[in-house]
């Protein structure tokens, strides 16, 4: 089945009352500047009946009036610093159709097929793009891309919920908090933690080139592992068993599952016993900074935890060992750590000519992992007026060692883990990942 593009146009905000100035810009915050300089794509599937494309477009115009950053463009100020220009140039809106039933593509899974269900991710100036693909059965797939410098997953989710409310004629409250200047350094600054080699690195005179490992891409597959509520309950109980330490409360489901997957993937990879493996885990700062930053803050507010272990010990010790490493590493990314980062990023990063560590194009992370959790994002609240999506998933991103956790579309508390691995590792992983031994 082939997707047919019916129309492509630019959609701009529509304001109630006086339109704001289109000559303003806002600076990127210290958190924006250390995140991924790329578009991220997500796919949502809706069963009939769904609102018309016109209704969805009008709702988008309303939502953009409150989330102007998405309708703007990236640029530079007089000092050469990157900014978001609030010029209302608009977002790309694509209407498409497919002569077939969505069930014929089910189950949808991350693969190159998904590239046809959302706008392209590179070579575009728009900071937000939407593709509505209508199937002959009446189903609708919404492919949505956002530029990560503008918003993290939490903020993008807030926008999606507001867009759905706008389509239903509802108030979009709570409205976003746009002030990206709230992260000011302390006086005097205090560099309590090491940020060189963590969020920042020395600039390399020779940039890693995209496609450095292109010859391996065909060997990488994104696999979805489904973990039932029953399995997760047993896994959490096992991970929380005393391991020579006093655990005041059980480890979280997230910590337990990531610990299990870390060990399972390392076993399946056949990593050498003397190697060290680490995980890069995203940590949301909204709940960790003091005073707390409101959930409505629009932008990036994420740093990373890096639990690491020698492979021999990771696999020899029982599950609670890995769970504790993850728990402790995440706990260290607290208010003090976030404040230290703000001070360092503001006072040291530019002076030392450092660049973010995320700017890497490697397609292979082995023996390491990178984990993103979308477990708390309000996917089911993204309702245009025809009900919640019955499926959502990331687009195809073949980076070996990437791990993404989503709430299952079954809605029963189970979790889907999207794991990118080499083909020759996958069979072993499938045998290991559901074992509690």
C-alpha positions, 0 to 999 in steps of 0.5 A: 500500500502506498501513501498518497500526499493530497496536500501540503501547506503551512498553517499559522496561529490564529489569535483572539484579539490583537496579534502579538509582535512577530519580531520577538525572540526567546533565547534557548535555555541551558537545558535546550542547548544540551539536548538533541538538535533534531526532530522527533517523530511519534505516530498516533492511530485513531479508529473511526469516527474521527473529526474532519481535517478542517476541524483538526486544522482549526484546533491546531491554529488555536493551539499554536496561538498559545504555543507560539514557539512551534510556529516560529523558527530557529535563528541567532541573536546579535551575539550569535546565540541560538534563539527561537524567533517568534515570527509565526511563520507556521508549521507544516500540515500534510494531508494524505490518504491510503487506499487500504485498511489500517488493520492490514498494516497492524500491528504497527511497529517501528520500521521504515514503513513509518517514514511514510506516515509522518513528514521527513525529519531532516532538512526542514525549517518548520519546528513542528510538522503534522501529517494526517493519513486517512485510510479507506476504513475511516481510520486516521493516523497522525504523524507528528514531529517536533524539534527537540531544541524547542520542547522535551517530551513532557512539553510536547505532550502538554501541547498535544493535549491542548491541541485536542482540547482546542479541537473540541472547543474546550479551554486549553488551560493550564496554559504553558509557562514560556519564560526560559530565563528562569534558570539563573546561576547562583551568586556566587556560582558553585560547581559541586559536580563534574559536568565535563564529560557528562553533559559537555565535552571538549569540541573535536576539531573533526566532527563525527559525520552522520552515517559513520556506521551506515553499513550496519544500519541494515543489521539493526532491528527495533523490537517491541517487547511487551511486559504484562502487569503480572510480569512487572509485579513479579519483577518489581518484587524480585528487584526489591529483595534485600541485597545486603542493604536496607530498602525502605521501599520497593524500587519503582517499576521503571527501575526494576524493568530497566535493571532487568533489560540492562542485564538481559541486553548485556547477556544477549550482546555477549559483552566481554566480562571485563568491559564496563556498561552504562545507561544514559537515563533521562531525568525530568527536572520539574519535580527535582528543582527547588522551588519546583518548576510547574509542569506547564513549563514549556521547553527542555528541562532534562538531564541524565543519570549514568548508572554503570557497572563492570559487566562481570559483576552486573551479570553475576550479581542478582537483579537488586544490584542493578536496580540499586545502581539505577536508583542511586544514579537517578537520585543523585540528579537532584536539586543540587545537581541541577543547580550545579549544572545551571551554574556550570553551563552559564559560567564555564561552558562557553568560556571553555568552548565546550559542546554537548555530549549528545551531539554524536552520530554513532548508530551503535551504543554497545556496550552501553544503553540509552533509555527514554521513558514515556510512561508518564506522558498523557497519550490517552488525553490526545483526543481530537473529538473522536476519542483517545488514540488506540495506539501510539509508537515512536518512529523508526530510529535504528540506533543499536542500544536505544531503549524506549518505554511506553505504556501499552495501548492495551491500557491495562498498566502493561508496558511496551519496551522498544529495543534496537538491537542487531539481528543476530542479538535479537533471538537471544534477547527474546529467550532471555527477556521474559525469564525471571531467573 
